[in-house]
Every structure is written in C-alpha cells, then in structure tokens.
Amino acid sequence: MRIGSFIRAGLALASLLLSLFGIWITIGWRVRKTRKAFEKQLVRQGMSKKDAKRLSANYSKMKDELMSVFKRSFVSF
C-alpha cells in the first residue's frame, strides 16, 4: 500500500514538472514572437532597428523577472 502511494506521488510530481516545463517553453516562445512583432511595428512607424530592439528588450526582462519570481516561490517550499 505504501509503495502504491509513492508511485502515485511520483507520477503526480512528474506530471507537474512536465506541465511546468510546457509553460516555460510556451512563455518563452510567445515572448519571442511578441517581441519580434513589436520591433517590426516600431520599424514600420519609422524608428531605427537599434532603438526598436532596445525597447523590445523590456519584454525579455519582464519574462526573466516573472520566471525568477516563479523559481523563488518553489525554493521557499
């Protein structure tokens, strides 16, 4: 009976980790896509590519901050 509970707990943990990995991949992909679209729009409006990249870097910074907060919440357990 105890072995069964360990197996179920292990499967639940594996499922949770796979879900978290999927979320991490999805957020990274969407931020990259949003950043590129934002840069293209700024360039179309007449801004230089260098300045557009500098402004769009804030999306990546926000993603990194979000991920660090998320990681800290797991470390505190």
N, CA, C and O atoms as a Tinker XYZ file with bonds, in Angstrom:
   308  protein
     1  N      0.824000   -1.185000    0.000000    73     2
     2  CA     0.000000    0.000000    0.000000    64     1     3
     3  C      0.876000    1.259000    0.000000    63     2     4     5
     4  O      0.553000    2.215000   -0.706000    81     3
     5  N      1.941000    1.290000    0.747000    73     3     6
     6  CA     2.822000    2.457000    0.780000    64     5     7
     7  C      3.569000    2.627000   -0.531000    63     6     8     9
     8  O      3.814000    3.752000   -0.968000    81     7
     9  N      3.932000    1.518000   -1.161000    73     7    10
    10  CA     4.642000    1.611000   -2.438000    64     9    11
    11  C      3.727000    2.237000   -3.487000    63    10    12    13
    12  O      4.174000    3.031000   -4.315000    81    11
    13  N      2.461000    1.880000   -3.449000    73    11    14
    14  CA     1.493000    2.456000   -4.388000    64    13    15
    15  C      1.374000    3.961000   -4.223000    63    14    16    17
    16  O      1.279000    4.695000   -5.207000    81    15
    17  N      1.379000    4.422000   -2.966000    73    15    18
    18  CA     1.290000    5.872000   -2.759000    64    17    19
    19  C      2.546000    6.584000   -3.240000    63    18    20    21
    20  O      2.459000    7.701000   -3.750000    81    19
    21  N      3.702000    5.966000   -3.089000    73    19    22
    22  CA     4.930000    6.573000   -3.602000    64    21    23
    23  C      4.901000    6.640000   -5.123000    63    22    24    25
    24  O      5.336000    7.625000   -5.719000    81    23
    25  N      4.389000    5.592000   -5.739000    73    23    26
    26  CA     4.304000    5.576000   -7.197000    64    25    27
    27  C      3.343000    6.666000   -7.679000    63    26    28    29
    28  O      3.645000    7.391000   -8.627000    81    27
    29  N      2.190000    6.775000   -7.026000    73    27    30
    30  CA     1.222000    7.815000   -7.404000    64    29    31
    31  C      1.800000    9.214000   -7.188000    63    30    32    33
    32  O      1.605000   10.105000   -8.015000    81    31
    33  N      2.500000    9.400000   -6.089000    73    31    34
    34  CA     3.113000   10.703000   -5.819000    64    33    35
    35  C      4.184000   11.015000   -6.865000    63    34    36    37
    36  O      4.296000   12.149000   -7.330000    81    35
    37  N      4.962000   10.010000   -7.225000    73    35    38
    38  CA     5.985000   10.207000   -8.254000    64    37    39
    39  C      5.385000   10.558000   -9.600000    63    38    40    41
    40  O      5.905000   11.415000  -10.315000    81    39
    41  N      4.288000    9.894000   -9.945000    73    39    42
    42  CA     3.622000   10.200000  -11.212000    64    41    43
    43  C      3.016000   11.608000  -11.196000    63    42    44    45
    44  O      3.061000   12.324000  -12.196000    81    43
    45  N      2.456000   11.989000  -10.062000    73    43    46
    46  CA     1.892000   13.333000   -9.948000    64    45    47
    47  C      2.987000   14.389000  -10.052000    63    46    48    49
    48  O      2.798000   15.425000  -10.690000    81    47
    49  N      4.127000   14.126000   -9.428000    73    47    50
    50  CA     5.256000   15.061000   -9.491000    64    49    51
    51  C      5.790000   15.165000  -10.922000    63    50    52    53
    52  O      6.095000   16.257000  -11.400000    81    51
    53  N      5.899000   14.021000  -11.598000    73    51    54
    54  CA     6.375000   14.027000  -12.980000    64    53    55
    55  C      5.404000   14.808000  -13.869000    63    54    56    57
    56  O      5.833000   15.572000  -14.734000    81    55
    57  N      4.129000   14.621000  -13.664000    73    55    58
    58  CA     3.124000   15.340000  -14.436000    64    57    59
    59  C      3.221000   16.837000  -14.189000    63    58    60    61
    60  O      3.133000   17.632000  -15.124000    81    59
    61  N      3.401000   17.220000  -12.934000    73    59    62
    62  CA     3.541000   18.634000  -12.589000    64    61    63
    63  C      4.778000   19.237000  -13.243000    63    62    64    65
    64  O      4.720000   20.339000  -13.790000    81    63
    65  N      5.887000   18.522000  -13.189000    73    63    66
    66  CA     7.124000   19.030000  -13.790000    64    65    67
    67  C      7.001000   19.174000  -15.301000    63    66    68    69
    68  O      7.504000   20.140000  -15.875000    81    67
    69  N      6.335000   18.219000  -15.948000    73    67    70
    70  CA     6.125000   18.320000  -17.393000    64    69    71
    71  C      5.235000   19.512000  -17.734000    63    70    72    73
    72  O      5.477000   20.205000  -18.723000    81    71
    73  N      4.218000   19.751000  -16.928000    73    71    74
    74  CA     3.346000   20.904000  -17.155000    64    73    75
    75  C      4.116000   22.208000  -16.989000    63    74    76    77
    76  O      3.962000   23.129000  -17.791000    81    75
    77  N      4.942000   22.289000  -15.950000    73    75    78
    78  CA     5.733000   23.496000  -15.722000    64    77    79
    79  C      6.728000   23.734000  -16.856000    63    78    80    81
    80  O      6.950000   24.874000  -17.264000    81    79
    81  N      7.318000   22.665000  -17.357000    73    79    82
    82  CA     8.246000   22.781000  -18.481000    64    81    83
    83  C      7.506000   23.280000  -19.724000    63    82    84    85
    84  O      8.021000   24.115000  -20.468000    81    83
    85  N      6.304000   22.767000  -19.940000    73    83    86
    86  CA     5.499000   23.221000  -21.074000    64    85    87
    87  C      5.147000   24.689000  -20.959000    63    86    88    89
    88  O      5.172000   25.416000  -21.952000    81    87
    89  N      4.821000   25.127000  -19.767000    73    87    90
    90  CA     4.508000   26.543000  -19.542000    64    89    91
    91  C      5.735000   27.407000  -19.814000    63    90    92    93
    92  O      5.633000   28.461000  -20.441000    81    91
    93  N      6.886000   26.958000  -19.345000    73    91    94
    94  CA     8.136000   27.696000  -19.557000    64    93    95
    95  C      8.439000   27.843000  -21.050000    63    94    96    97
    96  O      8.809000   28.923000  -21.513000    81    95
    97  N      8.279000   26.749000  -21.797000    73    95    98
    98  CA     8.526000   26.778000  -23.244000    64    97    99
    99  C      7.533000   27.718000  -23.933000    63    98   100   101
   100  O      7.918000   28.519000  -24.784000    81    99
   101  N      6.263000   27.616000  -23.564000    73    99   102
   102  CA     5.223000   28.435000  -24.181000    64   101   103
   103  C      5.442000   29.920000  -23.923000    63   102   104   105
   104  O      5.315000   30.738000  -24.833000    81   103
   105  N      5.769000   30.264000  -22.693000    73   103   106
   106  CA     6.005000   31.677000  -22.367000    64   105   107
   107  C      7.195000   32.214000  -23.160000    63   106   108   109
   108  O      7.135000   33.314000  -23.709000    81   107
   109  N      8.270000   31.438000  -23.218000    73   107   110
   110  CA     9.440000   31.871000  -23.981000    64   109   111
   111  C      9.120000   32.089000  -25.447000    63   110   112   113
   112  O      9.558000   33.073000  -26.044000    81   111
   113  N      8.356000   31.171000  -26.031000    73   111   114
   114  CA     8.000000   31.274000  -27.445000    64   113   115
   115  C      7.115000   32.485000  -27.691000    63   114   116   117
   116  O      7.327000   33.221000  -28.654000    81   115
   117  N      6.128000   32.697000  -26.832000    73   115   118
   118  CA     5.213000   33.828000  -27.022000    64   117   119
   119  C      5.900000   35.171000  -26.800000    63   118   120   121
   120  O      5.597000   36.141000  -27.494000    81   119
   121  N      6.815000   35.237000  -25.849000    73   119   122
   122  CA     7.552000   36.485000  -25.629000    64   121   123
   123  C      8.427000   36.790000  -26.843000    63   122   124   125
   124  O      8.504000   37.937000  -27.282000    81   123
   125  N      9.071000   35.783000  -27.373000    73   123   126
   126  CA     9.921000   35.989000  -28.554000    64   125   127
   127  C      9.069000   36.469000  -29.737000    63   126   128   129
   128  O      9.457000   37.391000  -30.454000    81   127
   129  N      7.912000   35.837000  -29.932000    73   127   130
   130  CA     7.018000   36.216000  -31.031000    64   129   131
   131  C      6.490000   37.643000  -30.843000    63   130   132   133
   132  O      6.444000   38.420000  -31.797000    81   131
   133  N      6.098000   37.980000  -29.629000    73   131   134
   134  CA     5.594000   39.320000  -29.337000    64   133   135
   135  C      6.679000   40.370000  -29.522000    63   134   136   137
   136  O      6.431000   41.454000  -30.050000    81   135
   137  N      7.868000   40.037000  -29.087000    73   135   138
   138  CA     8.986000   40.979000  -29.201000    64   137   139
   139  C      9.295000   41.294000  -30.659000    63   138   140   141
   140  O      9.503000   42.453000  -31.020000    81   139
   141  N      9.324000   40.264000  -31.489000    73   139   142
   142  CA     9.611000   40.482000  -32.908000    64   141   143
   143  C      8.505000   41.293000  -33.585000    63   142   144   145
   144  O      8.788000   42.165000  -34.406000    81   143
   145  N      7.248000   41.008000  -33.242000    73   143   146
   146  CA     6.134000   41.763000  -33.819000    64   145   147
   147  C      6.195000   43.225000  -33.388000    63   146   148   149
   148  O      5.926000   44.124000  -34.185000    81   147
   149  N      6.544000   43.457000  -32.141000    73   147   150
   150  CA     6.666000   44.822000  -31.621000    64   149   151
   151  C      7.780000   45.569000  -32.352000    63   150   152   153
   152  O      7.609000   46.725000  -32.737000    81   151
   153  N      8.916000   44.909000  -32.540000    73   151   154
   154  CA    10.029000   45.526000  -33.261000    64   153   155
   155  C      9.625000   45.879000  -34.692000    63   154   156   157
   156  O      9.925000   46.973000  -35.170000    81   155
   157  N      8.951000   44.962000  -35.372000    73   155   158
   158  CA     8.527000   45.226000  -36.752000    64   157   159
   159  C      7.591000   46.421000  -36.822000    63   158   160   161
   160  O      7.696000   47.253000  -37.723000    81   159
   161  N      6.684000   46.500000  -35.873000    73   159   162
   162  CA     5.738000   47.618000  -35.862000    64   161   163
   163  C      6.455000   48.943000  -35.619000    63   162   164   165
   164  O      6.137000   49.949000  -36.254000    81   163
   165  N      7.405000   48.944000  -34.715000    73   163   166
   166  CA     8.155000   50.180000  -34.454000    64   165   167
   167  C      8.964000   50.608000  -35.671000    63   166   168   169
   168  O      9.035000   51.796000  -35.989000    81   167
   169  N      9.576000   49.640000  -36.353000    73   167   170
   170  CA    10.365000   49.958000  -37.551000    64   169   171
   171  C      9.448000   50.487000  -38.646000    63   170   172   173
   172  O      9.819000   51.414000  -39.367000    81   171
   173  N      8.254000   49.909000  -38.779000    73   171   174
   174  CA     7.291000   50.409000  -39.771000    64   173   175
   175  C      6.880000   51.854000  -39.485000    63   174   176   177
   176  O      6.593000   52.621000  -40.404000    81   175
   177  N      6.857000   52.206000  -38.225000    73   175   178
   178  CA     6.467000   53.574000  -37.845000    64   177   179
   179  C      7.626000   54.561000  -37.972000    63   178   180   181
   180  O      7.450000   55.756000  -37.735000    81   179
   181  N      8.818000   54.065000  -38.348000    73   179   182
   182  CA     9.933000   54.964000  -38.620000    64   181   183
   183  C     11.054000   54.948000  -37.599000    63   182   184   185
   184  O     11.990000   55.740000  -37.707000    81   183
   185  N     10.986000   54.073000  -36.614000    73   183   186
   186  CA    12.042000   54.015000  -35.599000    64   185   187
   187  C     13.208000   53.171000  -36.134000    63   186   188   189
   188  O     13.001000   52.261000  -36.938000    81   187
   189  N     14.396000   53.468000  -35.697000    73   187   190
   190  CA    15.555000   52.676000  -36.128000    64   189   191
   191  C     15.506000   51.286000  -35.493000    63   190   192   193
   192  O     14.932000   51.100000  -34.420000    81   191
   193  N     16.111000   50.324000  -36.167000    73   191   194
   194  CA    16.101000   48.944000  -35.663000    64   193   195
   195  C     16.786000   48.839000  -34.300000    63   194   196   197
   196  O     16.354000   48.084000  -33.429000    81   195
   197  N     17.842000   49.598000  -34.137000    73   195   198
   198  CA    18.595000   49.561000  -32.881000    64   197   199
   199  C     17.704000   50.002000  -31.712000    63   198   200   201
   200  O     17.672000   49.354000  -30.665000    81   199
   201  N     16.988000   51.101000  -31.903000    73   199   202
   202  CA    16.106000   51.594000  -30.840000    64   201   203
   203  C     14.922000   50.657000  -30.612000    63   202   204   205
   204  O     14.488000   50.473000  -29.475000    81   203
   205  N     14.403000   50.069000  -31.675000    73   203   206
   206  CA    13.292000   49.131000  -31.544000    64   205   207
   207  C     13.727000   47.901000  -30.751000    63   206   208   209
   208  O     12.974000   47.406000  -29.912000    81   207
   209  N     14.928000   47.409000  -31.009000    73   207   210
   210  CA    15.435000   46.259000  -30.251000    64   209   211
   211  C     15.635000   46.605000  -28.780000    63   210   212   213
   212  O     15.366000   45.797000  -27.892000    81   211
   213  N     16.114000   47.824000  -28.544000    73   211   214
   214  CA    16.332000   48.253000  -27.160000    64   213   215
   215  C     15.012000   48.318000  -26.401000    63   214   216   217
   216  O     14.938000   47.884000  -25.251000    81   215
   217  N     13.970000   48.854000  -27.030000    73   215   218
   218  CA    12.667000   48.937000  -26.380000    64   217   219
   219  C     12.035000   47.558000  -26.192000    63   218   220   221
   220  O     11.431000   47.281000  -25.156000    81   219
   221  N     12.176000   46.702000  -27.197000    73   219   222
   222  CA    11.547000   45.381000  -27.101000    64   221   223
   223  C     12.271000   44.479000  -26.104000    63   222   224   225
   224  O     11.727000   43.454000  -25.692000    81   223
   225  N     13.470000   44.843000  -25.719000    73   223   226
   226  CA    14.204000   44.047000  -24.729000    64   225   227
   227  C     13.475000   44.017000  -23.393000    63   226   228   229
   228  O     13.710000   43.123000  -22.580000    81   227
   229  N     12.595000   44.984000  -23.160000    73   227   230
   230  CA    11.827000   45.000000  -21.915000    64   229   231
   231  C     10.916000   43.790000  -21.784000    63   230   232   233
   232  O     10.648000   43.335000  -20.672000    81   231
   233  N     10.432000   43.257000  -22.917000    73   231   234
   234  CA     9.614000   42.047000  -22.859000    64   233   235
   235  C     10.418000   40.883000  -22.279000    63   234   236   237
   236  O      9.921000   40.133000  -21.438000    81   235
   237  N     11.649000   40.742000  -22.729000    73   235   238
   238  CA    12.501000   39.666000  -22.218000    64   237   239
   239  C     12.835000   39.883000  -20.749000    63   238   240   241
   240  O     12.885000   38.932000  -19.968000    81   239
   241  N     13.063000   41.136000  -20.378000    73   239   242
   242  CA    13.360000   41.430000  -18.974000    64   241   243
   243  C     12.176000   41.074000  -18.084000    63   242   244   245
   244  O     12.351000   40.512000  -17.003000    81   243
   245  N     10.967000   41.404000  -18.544000    73   243   246
   246  CA     9.768000   41.070000  -17.760000    64   245   247
   247  C      9.596000   39.562000  -17.640000    63   246   248   249
   248  O      9.219000   39.064000  -16.580000    81   247
   249  N      9.871000   38.827000  -18.726000    73   247   250
   250  CA     9.778000   37.367000  -18.688000    64   249   251
   251  C     10.783000   36.807000  -17.695000    63   250   252   253
   252  O     10.453000   35.916000  -16.912000    81   251
   253  N     12.008000   37.323000  -17.723000    73   251   254
   254  CA    13.036000   36.849000  -16.798000    64   253   255
   255  C     12.658000   37.133000  -15.347000    63   254   256   257
   256  O     12.879000   36.300000  -14.468000    81   255
   257  N     12.088000   38.310000  -15.100000    73   255   258
   258  CA    11.648000   38.645000  -13.741000    64   257   259
   259  C     10.516000   37.729000  -13.296000    63   258   260   261
   260  O     10.489000   37.272000  -12.153000    81   259
   261  N      9.589000   37.466000  -14.198000    73   259   262
   262  CA     8.478000   36.565000  -13.884000    64   261   263
   263  C      8.993000   35.173000  -13.550000    63   262   264   265
   264  O      8.534000   34.551000  -12.592000    81   263
   265  N      9.937000   34.687000  -14.329000    73   263   266
   266  CA    10.496000   33.358000  -14.082000    64   265   267
   267  C     11.276000   33.314000  -12.770000    63   266   268   269
   268  O     11.229000   32.309000  -12.059000    81   267
   269  N     11.985000   34.379000  -12.444000    73   267   270
   270  CA    12.742000   34.375000  -11.193000    64   269   271
   271  C     11.797000   34.383000   -9.991000    63   270   272   273
   272  O     12.068000   33.727000   -8.985000    81   271
   273  N     10.692000   35.121000  -10.092000    73   271   274
   274  CA     9.702000   35.110000   -9.013000    64   273   275
   275  C      9.102000   33.717000   -8.877000    63   274   276   277
   276  O      8.905000   33.217000   -7.769000    81   275
   277  N      8.820000   33.109000   -9.999000    73   275   278
   278  CA     8.251000   31.756000  -10.007000    64   277   279
   279  C      9.219000   30.754000   -9.386000    63   278   280   281
   280  O      8.811000   29.896000   -8.603000    81   279
   281  N     10.506000   30.863000   -9.734000    73   279   282
   282  CA    11.511000   29.957000   -9.173000    64   281   283
   283  C     11.671000   30.168000   -7.673000    63   282   284   285
   284  O     11.813000   29.209000   -6.914000    81   283
   285  N     11.645000   31.436000   -7.251000    73   283   286
   286  CA    11.768000   31.716000   -5.818000    64   285   287
   287  C     10.612000   31.132000   -5.025000    63   286   288   289
   288  O     10.790000   30.719000   -3.880000    81   287
   289  N      9.426000   31.094000   -5.627000    73   287   290
   290  CA     8.271000   30.529000   -4.922000    64   289   291
   291  C      8.455000   29.035000   -4.696000    63   290   292   293
   292  O      7.960000   28.503000   -3.702000    81   291
   293  N      9.154000   28.345000   -5.594000    73   291   294
   294  CA     9.409000   26.923000   -5.399000    64   293   295
   295  C     10.530000   26.669000   -4.413000    63   294   296   297
   296  O     10.499000   25.684000   -3.675000    81   295
   297  N     11.512000   27.542000   -4.394000    73   295   298
   298  CA    12.646000   27.374000   -3.483000    64   297   299
   299  C     12.210000   27.579000   -2.043000    63   298   300   301
   300  O     12.778000   26.977000   -1.131000    81   299
   301  N     11.202000   28.426000   -1.829000    73   299   302
   302  CA    10.775000   28.722000   -0.477000    64   301   303
   303  C     10.016000   27.573000    0.181000    63   302   304   305
   304  O      9.806000   27.585000    1.394000    81   303
   305  N      9.602000   26.577000   -0.610000    73   303   306
   306  CA     8.925000   25.421000   -0.010000    64   305   307
   307  C      9.875000   24.717000    0.844000    63   306   308
   308  O      9.525000   23.707000    1.454000    81   307
